[in-house]
Amino acid sequence: MKIFGERIKNSFTERNATPFAGAFIIALVIYNWHLFFSLINFDNSETRISKIKIISDYLKEENRIARIGYPIIIAFGSIIKIIIIKNKI
């Protein structure tokens, strides 16, 4: 079991070591901060049904392609900017 856990940890570390993965995850969280905030911050008075409704309403109000597409564009743009800055210096 310990070896299996180490394999998963190493795989996760290798995948997140790439510049695109890290930039994409950061851009995804920043762009969709309302969703992540509502996932971790609910009132105790809200029921499970009301929590699901809040999240589903958020997911319906915006274009699904934009929710993933903009973070991809931001990630590629930030990587290109970093490459340009590093090559000029």
C-alpha positions as CSV (number, residue, x, y, z in Angstrom):
1,M,0.0,0.0,0.0
2,K,2.9,2.3,0.8
3,I,4.4,1.7,-2.6
4,F,1.1,2.5,-4.3
5,G,0.8,5.8,-2.4
6,E,4.4,6.7,-3.4
7,R,3.6,6.0,-7.1
8,I,0.5,8.2,-7.1
9,K,2.5,11.0,-5.3
10,N,5.4,10.8,-7.8
11,S,3.0,10.7,-10.8
12,F,1.1,13.8,-9.4
13,T,4.4,15.6,-8.8
14,E,5.7,14.9,-12.3
15,R,2.5,16.0,-13.9
16,N,2.4,19.3,-11.9
17,A,6.1,20.0,-12.6
18,T,5.3,21.0,-16.2
19,P,4.9,24.7,-16.7
20,F,1.5,24.3,-18.4
21,A,-0.1,22.2,-15.7
22,G,0.8,24.6,-13.0
23,A,-0.2,27.7,-15.0
24,F,-3.5,26.0,-16.0
25,I,-4.4,25.0,-12.5
26,I,-3.7,28.5,-11.1
27,A,-5.6,30.1,-14.0
28,L,-8.5,27.7,-13.6
29,V,-8.8,28.4,-9.8
30,I,-8.6,32.2,-10.3
31,Y,-11.1,32.2,-13.2
32,N,-13.5,30.0,-11.4
33,W,-13.0,31.3,-7.9
34,H,-16.8,31.7,-7.3
35,L,-17.2,27.9,-7.8
36,F,-14.3,27.0,-5.5
37,F,-15.4,29.5,-2.9
38,S,-18.9,28.2,-2.9
39,L,-17.7,24.6,-2.6
40,I,-15.8,25.4,0.6
41,N,-17.9,28.1,2.2
42,F,-21.5,27.3,2.9
43,D,-23.7,28.4,5.8
44,N,-24.6,25.7,8.3
45,S,-28.3,26.5,7.8
46,E,-28.1,25.5,4.1
47,T,-29.3,22.0,3.2
48,R,-27.5,19.7,0.8
49,I,-30.2,20.4,-1.9
50,S,-29.7,24.2,-1.6
51,K,-25.9,23.8,-1.9
52,I,-26.3,21.7,-5.0
53,K,-28.7,24.2,-6.5
54,I,-26.2,27.1,-5.9
55,I,-23.5,25.2,-7.6
56,S,-25.7,24.0,-10.5
57,D,-27.0,27.6,-11.0
58,Y,-23.4,28.8,-11.2
59,L,-22.5,26.2,-13.7
60,K,-25.5,27.0,-15.9
61,E,-25.0,30.7,-16.0
62,E,-21.8,30.8,-17.9
63,N,-20.5,29.2,-21.1
64,R,-18.9,25.8,-20.4
65,I,-16.3,26.3,-23.1
66,A,-15.2,29.6,-21.6
67,R,-14.9,28.2,-18.2
68,I,-12.1,25.9,-19.4
69,G,-11.0,27.8,-22.5
70,Y,-10.0,31.0,-20.9
71,P,-7.7,29.3,-18.3
72,I,-6.1,27.4,-21.2
73,I,-5.5,30.7,-23.1
74,I,-4.2,32.4,-19.9
75,A,-1.9,29.4,-19.2
76,F,-0.4,29.5,-22.7
77,G,-0.1,33.2,-22.7
78,S,1.7,33.3,-19.3
79,I,4.1,30.5,-20.5
80,I,4.9,32.5,-23.7
81,K,5.5,35.7,-21.7
82,I,7.8,33.9,-19.4
83,I,9.8,32.4,-22.3
84,I,10.0,35.8,-24.0
85,I,11.2,37.5,-20.7
86,K,13.8,34.8,-20.0
87,N,15.2,35.0,-23.5
88,K,15.5,38.8,-23.5
89,I,17.5,38.8,-20.2
